[in-house]
C-alpha cells in the first residue's frame, strides 16, 4: 500500500474545513490494485487497470483548483487543496459521479508528490 497525502496550505482552510478535508486524506494505491482518493466527506475508488494516463499539471488559478470542483467544460472532478501542482488521472471507463449530473472521466488531485504518484500508478 502506498499513500500520497495532499499538499495543503493553511490559507485554504476556510474552503477545505467545511468539506471535512483532513491531513489523513489523500490518494492510496492499495495492495489489491485499487486507487482510493478521499477528500473530506467524499471519496472515489477504481481499479488501477481503469487508469488510462496521468499528467502532472499546474499551476492553476485558485478558483479552478481549490476545493471539491467539477470542470465547466467537461465532467472532470477536482480534489484540490492548493492551486500549485497536481496530478490529472484519466480513466478508461468513467467513475461513478461524486458531484454533477454525469460520471467522471478524470480526477485531478493536489497531492504533495504528483510525480511520485504518477510513477507509482505507472501510466
N, CA, C and O atoms as a GROMACS GRO file, in nm:
protein
  492
    1UNK      N    1   0.085  -0.118   0.000
    1UNK     CA    2   0.000   0.000   0.000
    1UNK      C    3   0.089   0.124   0.000
    1UNK      O    4   0.189   0.130   0.072
    2UNK      N    5   0.052   0.221  -0.081
    2UNK     CA    6   0.123   0.349  -0.084
    2UNK      C    7   0.022   0.461  -0.065
    2UNK      O    8  -0.086   0.461  -0.125
    3UNK      N    9   0.058   0.557   0.020
    3UNK     CA   10  -0.030   0.671   0.049
    3UNK      C   11   0.037   0.800   0.005
    3UNK      O   12   0.154   0.823   0.034
    4UNK      N   13  -0.039   0.884  -0.064
    4UNK     CA   14   0.009   1.013  -0.112
    4UNK      C   15  -0.083   1.120  -0.054
    4UNK      O   16  -0.194   1.139  -0.102
    5UNK      N   17  -0.035   1.192   0.050
    5UNK     CA   18  -0.118   1.297   0.112
    5UNK      C   19  -0.127   1.420   0.022
    5UNK      O   20  -0.046   1.440  -0.069
    6UNK      N   21  -0.226   1.501   0.049
    6UNK     CA   22  -0.242   1.627  -0.023
    6UNK      C   23  -0.141   1.730   0.027
    6UNK      O   24  -0.098   1.726   0.143
    7UNK      N   25  -0.103   1.821  -0.062
    7UNK     CA   26  -0.020   1.935  -0.024
    7UNK      C   27  -0.116   2.046   0.018
    7UNK      O   28  -0.182   2.107  -0.066
    8UNK      N   29  -0.124   2.070   0.147
    8UNK     CA   30  -0.220   2.168   0.197
    8UNK      C   31  -0.150   2.297   0.238
    8UNK      O   32  -0.034   2.297   0.280
    9UNK      N   33  -0.224   2.405   0.225
    9UNK     CA   34  -0.177   2.536   0.269
    9UNK      C   35  -0.284   2.593   0.361
    9UNK      O   36  -0.403   2.587   0.330
   10UNK      N   37  -0.241   2.649   0.475
   10UNK     CA   38  -0.335   2.699   0.576
   10UNK      C   39  -0.430   2.804   0.521
   10UNK      O   40  -0.543   2.817   0.568
   11UNK      N   41  -0.386   2.880   0.421
   11UNK     CA   42  -0.473   2.987   0.370
   11UNK      C   43  -0.600   2.935   0.304
   11UNK      O   44  -0.695   3.010   0.286
   12UNK      N   45  -0.602   2.805   0.267
   12UNK     CA   46  -0.722   2.748   0.203
   12UNK      C   47  -0.813   2.680   0.304
   12UNK      O   48  -0.915   2.623   0.265
   13UNK      N   49  -0.779   2.683   0.432
   13UNK     CA   50  -0.860   2.618   0.536
   13UNK      C   51  -1.006   2.663   0.535
   13UNK      O   52  -1.094   2.579   0.556
   14UNK      N   53  -1.037   2.792   0.512
   14UNK     CA   54  -1.178   2.830   0.510
   14UNK      C   55  -1.261   2.760   0.402
   14UNK      O   56  -1.383   2.748   0.415
   15UNK      N   57  -1.196   2.714   0.297
   15UNK     CA   58  -1.266   2.640   0.191
   15UNK      C   59  -1.268   2.490   0.223
   15UNK      O   60  -1.369   2.423   0.202
   16UNK      N   61  -1.156   2.438   0.274
   16UNK     CA   62  -1.141   2.293   0.292
   16UNK      C   63  -1.204   2.240   0.420
   16UNK      O   64  -1.257   2.129   0.420
   17UNK      N   65  -1.199   2.316   0.528
   17UNK     CA   66  -1.253   2.269   0.656
   17UNK      C   67  -1.402   2.235   0.648
   17UNK      O   68  -1.441   2.130   0.698
   18UNK      N   69  -1.486   2.318   0.587
   18UNK     CA   70  -1.628   2.281   0.578
   18UNK      C   71  -1.654   2.155   0.495
   18UNK      O   72  -1.758   2.091   0.510
   19UNK      N   73  -1.559   2.120   0.408
   19UNK     CA   74  -1.572   1.998   0.328
   19UNK      C   75  -1.525   1.874   0.404
   19UNK      O   76  -1.539   1.762   0.356
   20UNK      N   77  -1.469   1.896   0.524
   20UNK     CA   78  -1.422   1.786   0.606
   20UNK      C   79  -1.284   1.735   0.570
   20UNK      O   80  -1.245   1.626   0.613
   21UNK      N   81  -1.208   1.811   0.492
   21UNK     CA   82  -1.075   1.767   0.449
   21UNK      C   83  -0.980   1.770   0.568
   21UNK      O   84  -0.972   1.869   0.640
   22UNK      N   85  -0.907   1.658   0.587
   22UNK     CA   86  -0.813   1.644   0.697
   22UNK      C   87  -0.678   1.598   0.647
   22UNK      O   88  -0.663   1.564   0.530
   23UNK      N   89  -0.581   1.598   0.734
   23UNK     CA   90  -0.445   1.555   0.696
   23UNK      C   91  -0.439   1.407   0.662
   23UNK      O   92  -0.342   1.361   0.602
   24UNK      N   93  -0.540   1.332   0.700
   24UNK     CA   94  -0.544   1.189   0.669
   24UNK      C   95  -0.600   1.161   0.529
   24UNK      O   96  -0.603   1.046   0.485
   25UNK      N   97  -0.646   1.266   0.460
   25UNK     CA   98  -0.698   1.249   0.325
   25UNK      C   99  -0.586   1.249   0.223
   25UNK      O  100  -0.479   1.306   0.246
   26UNK      N  101  -0.611   1.184   0.111
   26UNK     CA  102  -0.513   1.176   0.003
   26UNK      C  103  -0.548   1.062  -0.090
   26UNK      O  104  -0.663   1.018  -0.097
   27UNK      N  105  -0.448   1.014  -0.160
   27UNK     CA  106  -0.466   0.905  -0.256
   27UNK      C  107  -0.389   0.783  -0.208
   27UNK      O  108  -0.270   0.791  -0.175
   28UNK      N  109  -0.457   0.670  -0.205
   28UNK     CA  110  -0.396   0.544  -0.164
   28UNK      C  111  -0.401   0.446  -0.280
   28UNK      O  112  -0.505   0.428  -0.344
   29UNK      N  113  -0.288   0.384  -0.307
   29UNK     CA  114  -0.281   0.272  -0.401
   29UNK      C  115  -0.276   0.147  -0.316
   29UNK      O  116  -0.179   0.123  -0.245
   30UNK      N  117  -0.380   0.067  -0.322
   30UNK     CA  118  -0.394  -0.046  -0.231
   30UNK      C  119  -0.320  -0.170  -0.284
   30UNK      O  120  -0.287  -0.179  -0.402
   31UNK      N  121  -0.295  -0.262  -0.194
   31UNK     CA  122  -0.227  -0.387  -0.230
   31UNK      C  123  -0.310  -0.473  -0.325
   31UNK      O  124  -0.256  -0.559  -0.395
   32UNK      N  125  -0.442  -0.450  -0.326
   32UNK     CA  126  -0.527  -0.530  -0.416
   32UNK      C  127  -0.555  -0.458  -0.548
   32UNK      O  128  -0.651  -0.491  -0.617
   33UNK      N  129  -0.469  -0.361  -0.585
   33UNK     CA  130  -0.477  -0.299  -0.717
   33UNK      C  131  -0.583  -0.193  -0.736
   33UNK      O  132  -0.636  -0.177  -0.846
   34UNK      N  133  -0.614  -0.120  -0.630
   34UNK     CA  134  -0.715  -0.015  -0.639
   34UNK      C  135  -0.654   0.123  -0.612
   34UNK      O  136  -0.555   0.135  -0.541
   35UNK      N  137  -0.714   0.225  -0.670
   35UNK     CA  138  -0.684   0.364  -0.636
   35UNK      C  139  -0.802   0.414  -0.553
   35UNK      O  140  -0.917   0.404  -0.595
   36UNK      N  141  -0.771   0.466  -0.435
   36UNK     CA  142  -0.873   0.524  -0.348
   36UNK      C  143  -0.831   0.667  -0.318
   36UNK      O  144  -0.721   0.691  -0.268
   37UNK      N  145  -0.918   0.763  -0.348
   37UNK     CA  146  -0.891   0.903  -0.318
   37UNK      C  147  -0.999   0.953  -0.225
   37UNK      O  148  -1.118   0.944  -0.255
   38UNK      N  149  -0.957   1.007  -0.109
   38UNK     CA  150  -1.051   1.064  -0.014
   38UNK      C  151  -1.032   1.213  -0.008
   38UNK      O  152  -0.920   1.263  -0.020
   39UNK      N  153  -1.142   1.285   0.008
   39UNK     CA  154  -1.139   1.430   0.015
   39UNK      C  155  -1.253   1.474   0.106
   39UNK      O  156  -1.363   1.506   0.062
   40UNK      N  157  -1.223   1.473   0.235
   40UNK     CA  158  -1.327   1.507   0.332
   40UNK      C  159  -1.441   1.408   0.327
   40UNK      O  160  -1.420   1.288   0.347
   41UNK      N  161  -1.560   1.458   0.301
   41UNK     CA  162  -1.681   1.375   0.305
   41UNK      C  163  -1.701   1.289   0.181
   41UNK      O  164  -1.792   1.207   0.178
   42UNK      N  165  -1.617   1.306   0.079
   42UNK     CA  166  -1.635   1.229  -0.045
   42UNK      C  167  -1.512   1.144  -0.076
   42UNK      O  168  -1.402   1.170  -0.026
   43UNK      N  169  -1.532   1.043  -0.159
   43UNK     CA  170  -1.421   0.958  -0.200
   43UNK      C  171  -1.454   0.891  -0.333
   43UNK      O  172  -1.570   0.883  -0.374
   44UNK      N  173  -1.348   0.844  -0.398
   44UNK     CA  174  -1.364   0.765  -0.519
   44UNK      C  175  -1.275   0.642  -0.506
   44UNK      O  176  -1.176   0.642  -0.434
   45UNK      N  177  -1.314   0.539  -0.578
   45UNK     CA  178  -1.238   0.413  -0.577
   45UNK      C  179  -1.252   0.351  -0.715
   45UNK      O  180  -1.363   0.340  -0.768
   46UNK      N  181  -1.140   0.310  -0.773
   46UNK     CA  182  -1.142   0.246  -0.904
   46UNK      C  183  -1.019   0.156  -0.918
   46UNK      O  184  -0.916   0.182  -0.856
   47UNK      N  185  -1.029   0.052  -0.998
   47UNK     CA  186  -0.911  -0.033  -1.020
   47UNK      C  187  -0.801   0.044  -1.092
   47UNK      O  188  -0.829   0.130  -1.176
   48UNK      N  189  -0.676   0.014  -1.060
   48UNK     CA  190  -0.564   0.076  -1.130
   48UNK      C  191  -0.569   0.046  -1.279
   48UNK      O  192  -0.520   0.124  -1.361
   49UNK      N  193  -0.627  -0.067  -1.315
   49UNK     CA  194  -0.640  -0.102  -1.457
   49UNK      C  195  -0.737  -0.010  -1.530
   49UNK      O  196  -0.740  -0.010  -1.653
   50UNK      N  197  -0.816   0.067  -1.457
   50UNK     CA  198  -0.908   0.163  -1.518
   50UNK      C  199  -0.841   0.298  -1.547
   50UNK      O  200  -0.905   0.388  -1.602
   51UNK      N  201  -0.714   0.312  -1.512
   51UNK     CA  202  -0.644   0.438  -1.537
   51UNK      C  203  -0.579   0.432  -1.675
   51UNK      O  204  -0.498   0.343  -1.704
   52UNK      N  205  -0.615   0.528  -1.758
   52UNK     CA  206  -0.562   0.535  -1.894
   52UNK      C  207  -0.428   0.606  -1.899
   52UNK      O  208  -0.332   0.556  -1.958
   53UNK      N  209  -0.422   0.725  -1.836
   53UNK     CA  210  -0.298   0.803  -1.836
   53UNK      C  211  -0.304   0.906  -1.723
   53UNK      O  212  -0.409   0.934  -1.666
   54UNK      N  213  -0.185   0.959  -1.693
   54UNK     CA  214  -0.174   1.065  -1.592
   54UNK      C  215  -0.090   1.178  -1.648
   54UNK      O  216  -0.012   1.159  -1.742
   55UNK      N  217  -0.106   1.296  -1.590
   55UNK     CA  218  -0.025   1.411  -1.630
   55UNK      C  219  -0.012   1.506  -1.512
   55UNK      O  220  -0.112   1.542  -1.449
   56UNK      N  221   0.112   1.547  -1.482
   56UNK     CA  222   0.134   1.647  -1.378
   56UNK      C  223   0.100   1.783  -1.439
   56UNK      O  224   0.150   1.818  -1.546
   57UNK      N  225   0.016   1.860  -1.370
   57UNK     CA  226  -0.027   1.990  -1.422
   57UNK      C  227  -0.022   2.096  -1.313
   57UNK      O  228  -0.026   2.065  -1.194
   58UNK      N  229  -0.014   2.220  -1.355
   58UNK     CA  230  -0.015   2.333  -1.264
   58UNK      C  231   0.095   2.430  -1.301
   58UNK      O  232   0.182   2.395  -1.381
   59UNK      N  233   0.094   2.546  -1.248
   59UNK     CA  234  -0.006   2.597  -1.153
   59UNK      C  235  -0.136   2.634  -1.223
   59UNK      O  236  -0.142   2.653  -1.344
   60UNK      N  237  -0.241   2.643  -1.141
   60UNK     CA  238  -0.374   2.678  -1.189
   60UNK      C  239  -0.426   2.799  -1.112
   60UNK      O  240  -0.370   2.834  -1.008
   61UNK      N  241  -0.529   2.862  -1.161
   61UNK     CA  242  -0.596   2.968  -1.087
   61UNK      C  243  -0.663   2.903  -0.965
   61UNK      O  244  -0.719   2.794  -0.976
   62UNK      N  245  -0.656   2.970  -0.850
   62UNK     CA  246  -0.706   2.909  -0.727
   62UNK      C  247  -0.853   2.871  -0.738
   62UNK      O  248  -0.893   2.767  -0.685
   63UNK      N  249  -0.933   2.952  -0.805
   63UNK     CA  250  -1.077   2.926  -0.812
   63UNK      C  251  -1.112   2.809  -0.906
   63UNK      O  252  -1.227   2.767  -0.913
   64UNK      N  253  -1.012   2.757  -0.976
   64UNK     CA  254  -1.032   2.639  -1.059
   64UNK      C  255  -0.972   2.513  -0.995
   64UNK      O  256  -0.997   2.402  -1.042
   65UNK      N  257  -0.894   2.531  -0.888
   65UNK     CA  258  -0.819   2.417  -0.836
   65UNK      C  259  -0.837   2.388  -0.688
   65UNK      O  260  -0.796   2.281  -0.642
   66UNK      N  261  -0.896   2.476  -0.612
   66UNK     CA  262  -0.908   2.454  -0.467
   66UNK      C  263  -1.051   2.417  -0.431
   66UNK      O  264  -1.146   2.488  -0.465
   67UNK      N  265  -1.064   2.305  -0.362
   67UNK     CA  266  -1.194   2.259  -0.318
   67UNK      C  267  -1.241   2.136  -0.395
   67UNK      O  268  -1.165   2.075  -0.470
   68UNK      N  269  -1.366   2.103  -0.376
   68UNK     CA  270  -1.433   1.996  -0.449
   68UNK      C  271  -1.496   2.062  -0.569
   68UNK      O  272  -1.590   2.140  -0.555
   69UNK      N  273  -1.445   2.032  -0.688
   69UNK     CA  274  -1.484   2.106  -0.808
   69UNK      C  275  -1.522   2.013  -0.921
   69UNK      O  276  -1.475   1.899  -0.929
   70UNK      N  277  -1.607   2.062  -1.007
   70UNK     CA  278  -1.642   1.996  -1.131
   70UNK      C  279  -1.607   2.092  -1.244
   70UNK      O  280  -1.646   2.209  -1.240
   71UNK      N  281  -1.536   2.044  -1.343
   71UNK     CA  282  -1.497   2.127  -1.456
   71UNK      C  283  -1.620   2.175  -1.532
   71UNK      O  284  -1.715   2.098  -1.551
   72UNK      N  285  -1.620   2.301  -1.575
   72UNK     CA  286  -1.731   2.353  -1.653
   72UNK      C  287  -1.729   2.301  -1.796
   72UNK      O  288  -1.834   2.293  -1.861
   73UNK      N  289  -1.612   2.265  -1.846
   73UNK     CA  290  -1.601   2.223  -1.986
   73UNK      C  291  -1.626   2.074  -2.007
   73UNK      O  292  -1.655   2.032  -2.119
   74UNK      N  293  -1.614   1.994  -1.902
   74UNK     CA  294  -1.635   1.850  -1.915
   74UNK      C  295  -1.678   1.794  -1.780
   74UNK      O  296  -1.727   1.869  -1.696
   75UNK      N  297  -1.662   1.667  -1.759
   75UNK     CA  298  -1.709   1.604  -1.635
   75UNK      C  299  -1.596   1.572  -1.538
   75UNK      O  300  -1.613   1.490  -1.448
   76UNK      N  301  -1.480   1.637  -1.554
   76UNK     CA  302  -1.365   1.610  -1.469
   76UNK      C  303  -1.390   1.659  -1.327
   76UNK      O  304  -1.453   1.762  -1.305
   77UNK      N  305  -1.340   1.582  -1.232
   77UNK     CA  306  -1.356   1.608  -1.089
   77UNK      C  307  -1.224   1.657  -1.031
   77UNK      O  308  -1.118   1.609  -1.071
   78UNK      N  309  -1.230   1.751  -0.936
   78UNK     CA  310  -1.111   1.801  -0.870
   78UNK      C  311  -1.122   1.781  -0.720
   78UNK      O  312  -1.223   1.815  -0.658
   79UNK      N  313  -1.016   1.723  -0.662
   79UNK     CA  314  -0.996   1.717  -0.518
   79UNK      C  315  -0.874   1.806  -0.493
   79UNK      O  316  -0.762   1.756  -0.492
   80UNK      N  317  -0.896   1.936  -0.473
   80UNK     CA  318  -0.784   2.030  -0.468
   80UNK      C  319  -0.764   2.098  -0.335
   80UNK      O  320  -0.857   2.154  -0.277
   81UNK      N  321  -0.639   2.094  -0.287
   81UNK     CA  322  -0.604   2.160  -0.162
   81UNK      C  323  -0.513   2.280  -0.185
   81UNK      O  324  -0.485   2.356  -0.091
   82UNK      N  325  -0.468   2.299  -0.309
   82UNK     CA  326  -0.387   2.415  -0.345
   82UNK      C  327  -0.384   2.425  -0.497
   82UNK      O  328  -0.413   2.327  -0.565
   83UNK      N  329  -0.351   2.541  -0.553
   83UNK     CA  330  -0.351   2.556  -0.699
   83UNK      C  331  -0.215   2.534  -0.765
   83UNK      O  332  -0.203   2.548  -0.887
   84UNK      N  333  -0.114   2.499  -0.688
   84UNK     CA  334   0.023   2.496  -0.739
   84UNK      C  335   0.052   2.383  -0.836
   84UNK      O  336   0.095   2.406  -0.949
   85UNK      N  337   0.027   2.261  -0.793
   85UNK     CA  338   0.066   2.145  -0.872
   85UNK      C  339  -0.021   2.027  -0.835
   85UNK      O  340  -0.060   2.013  -0.719
   86UNK      N  341  -0.051   1.942  -0.932
   86UNK     CA  342  -0.130   1.824  -0.903
   86UNK      C  343  -0.118   1.722  -1.013
   86UNK      O  344  -0.042   1.740  -1.109
   87UNK      N  345  -0.194   1.613  -1.000
   87UNK     CA  346  -0.191   1.506  -1.098
   87UNK      C  347  -0.330   1.486  -1.156
   87UNK      O  348  -0.427   1.467  -1.083
   88UNK      N  349  -0.337   1.492  -1.287
   88UNK     CA  350  -0.460   1.460  -1.359
   88UNK      C  351  -0.458   1.310  -1.389
   88UNK      O  352  -0.362   1.260  -1.447
   89UNK      N  353  -0.564   1.242  -1.351
   89UNK     CA  354  -0.576   1.098  -1.370
   89UNK      C  355  -0.696   1.074  -1.462
   89UNK      O  356  -0.810   1.100  -1.423
   90UNK      N  357  -0.669   1.026  -1.583
   90UNK     CA  358  -0.776   0.999  -1.679
   90UNK      C  359  -0.812   0.851  -1.676
   90UNK      O  360  -0.725   0.765  -1.665
   91UNK      N  361  -0.942   0.823  -1.686
   91UNK     CA  362  -0.991   0.687  -1.673
   91UNK      C  363  -1.031   0.627  -1.808
   91UNK      O  364  -1.073   0.698  -1.899
   92UNK      N  365  -1.018   0.496  -1.818
   92UNK     CA  366  -1.065   0.423  -1.935
   92UNK      C  367  -1.218   0.428  -1.937
   92UNK      O  368  -1.278   0.467  -2.037
   93UNK      N  369  -1.278   0.389  -1.826
   93UNK     CA  370  -1.423   0.398  -1.809
   93UNK      C  371  -1.451   0.496  -1.697
   93UNK      O  372  -1.382   0.498  -1.595
   94UNK      N  373  -1.552   0.578  -1.715
   94UNK     CA  374  -1.587   0.680  -1.616
   94UNK      C  375  -1.612   0.618  -1.479
   94UNK      O  376  -1.662   0.507  -1.467
   95UNK      N  377  -1.576   0.695  -1.376
   95UNK     CA  378  -1.604   0.653  -1.239
   95UNK      C  379  -1.739   0.712  -1.197
   95UNK      O  380  -1.781   0.814  -1.252
   96UNK      N  381  -1.807   0.649  -1.102
   96UNK     CA  382  -1.938   0.700  -1.059
   96UNK      C  383  -1.930   0.845  -1.011
   96UNK      O  384  -1.834   0.885  -0.946
   97UNK      N  385  -2.032   0.921  -1.045
   97UNK     CA  386  -2.033   1.064  -1.013
   97UNK      C  387  -2.028   1.088  -0.862
   97UNK      O  388  -2.086   1.016  -0.782
   98UNK      N  389  -1.955   1.194  -0.829
   98UNK     CA  390  -1.947   1.243  -0.692
   98UNK      C  391  -2.032   1.369  -0.680
   98UNK      O  392  -2.109   1.386  -0.586
   99UNK      N  393  -2.017   1.456  -0.780
   99UNK     CA  394  -2.099   1.577  -0.791
   99UNK      C  395  -2.134   1.596  -0.938
   99UNK      O  396  -2.068   1.540  -1.026
  100UNK      N  397  -2.236   1.673  -0.964
  100UNK     CA  398  -2.275   1.700  -1.102
  100UNK      C  399  -2.367   1.593  -1.158
  100UNK      O  400  -2.402   1.497  -1.089
  101UNK      N  401  -2.407   1.611  -1.284
  101UNK     CA  402  -2.506   1.523  -1.345
  101UNK      C  403  -2.452   1.395  -1.408
  101UNK      O  404  -2.529   1.303  -1.438
  102UNK      N  405  -2.318   1.387  -1.430
  102UNK     CA  406  -2.262   1.273  -1.502
  102UNK      C  407  -2.149   1.207  -1.426
  102UNK      O  408  -2.092   1.266  -1.334
  103UNK      N  409  -2.117   1.085  -1.466
  103UNK     CA  410  -1.999   1.017  -1.414
  103UNK      C  411  -1.874   1.092  -1.461
  103UNK      O  412  -1.882   1.172  -1.554
  104UNK      N  413  -1.760   1.066  -1.398
  104UNK     CA  414  -1.638   1.143  -1.422
  104UNK      C  415  -1.536   1.065  -1.506
  104UNK      O  416  -1.511   0.947  -1.482
  105UNK      N  417  -1.479   1.134  -1.606
  105UNK     CA  418  -1.378   1.072  -1.691
  105UNK      C  419  -1.236   1.100  -1.644
  105UNK      O  420  -1.142   1.039  -1.693
  106UNK      N  421  -1.220   1.192  -1.548
  106UNK     CA  422  -1.087   1.224  -1.495
  106UNK      C  423  -1.099   1.280  -1.354
  106UNK      O  424  -1.204   1.330  -1.314
  107UNK      N  425  -0.988   1.270  -1.281
  107UNK     CA  426  -0.979   1.324  -1.145
  107UNK      C  427  -0.847   1.398  -1.133
  107UNK      O  428  -0.742   1.345  -1.170
  108UNK      N  429  -0.851   1.521  -1.082
  108UNK     CA  430  -0.729   1.598  -1.054
  108UNK      C  431  -0.712   1.604  -0.904
  108UNK      O  432  -0.804   1.642  -0.831
  109UNK      N  433  -0.593   1.565  -0.856
  109UNK     CA  434  -0.564   1.563  -0.712
  109UNK      C  435  -0.437   1.643  -0.685
  109UNK      O  436  -0.338   1.629  -0.756
  110UNK      N  437  -0.441   1.725  -0.583
  110UNK     CA  438  -0.325   1.810  -0.548
  110UNK      C  439  -0.240   1.743  -0.441
  110UNK      O  440  -0.219   1.798  -0.333
  111UNK      N  441  -0.191   1.624  -0.472
  111UNK     CA  442  -0.105   1.552  -0.378
  111UNK      C  443   0.031   1.621  -0.369
  111UNK      O  444   0.072   1.692  -0.461
  112UNK      N  445   0.100   1.600  -0.257
  112UNK     CA  446   0.230   1.664  -0.234
  112UNK      C  447   0.336   1.615  -0.333
  112UNK      O  448   0.430   1.688  -0.363
  113UNK      N  449   0.322   1.493  -0.382
  113UNK     CA  450   0.419   1.435  -0.475
  113UNK      C  451   0.348   1.382  -0.600
  113UNK      O  452   0.335   1.260  -0.615
  114UNK      N  453   0.303   1.471  -0.688
  114UNK     CA  454   0.231   1.422  -0.806
  114UNK      C  455   0.317   1.337  -0.899
  114UNK      O  456   0.266   1.244  -0.961
  115UNK      N  457   0.446   1.368  -0.909
  115UNK     CA  458   0.535   1.288  -0.993
  115UNK      C  459   0.550   1.148  -0.936
  115UNK      O  460   0.552   1.050  -1.011
  116UNK      N  461   0.562   1.138  -0.805
  116UNK     CA  462   0.574   1.008  -0.740
  116UNK      C  463   0.447   0.925  -0.754
  116UNK      O  464   0.454   0.804  -0.774
  117UNK      N  465   0.331   0.990  -0.745
  117UNK     CA  466   0.204   0.920  -0.764
  117UNK      C  467   0.194   0.870  -0.908
  117UNK      O  468   0.153   0.756  -0.931
  118UNK      N  469   0.231   0.953  -1.004
  118UNK     CA  470   0.226   0.911  -1.144
  118UNK      C  471   0.316   0.790  -1.167
  118UNK      O  472   0.278   0.696  -1.236
  119UNK      N  473   0.436   0.793  -1.109
  119UNK     CA  474   0.528   0.682  -1.123
  119UNK      C  475   0.473   0.555  -1.058
  119UNK      O  476   0.486   0.446  -1.114
  120UNK      N  477   0.411   0.569  -0.942
  120UNK     CA  478   0.354   0.453  -0.873
  120UNK      C  479   0.238   0.393  -0.950
  120UNK      O  480   0.220   0.271  -0.952
  121UNK      N  481   0.159   0.478  -1.014
  121UNK     CA  482   0.049   0.429  -1.098
  121UNK      C  483   0.104   0.362  -1.222
  121UNK      O  484   0.051   0.260  -1.268
  122UNK      N  485   0.212   0.418  -1.277
  122UNK     CA  486   0.277   0.357  -1.392
  122UNK      C  487   0.217   0.391  -1.527
  122UNK      O  488   0.237   0.319  -1.624
  123UNK      N  489   0.144   0.502  -1.533
  123UNK     CA  490   0.084   0.546  -1.660
  123UNK      C  491   0.100   0.695  -1.675
  123UNK      O  492   0.057   0.752  -1.775
   0.00000   0.00000   0.00000
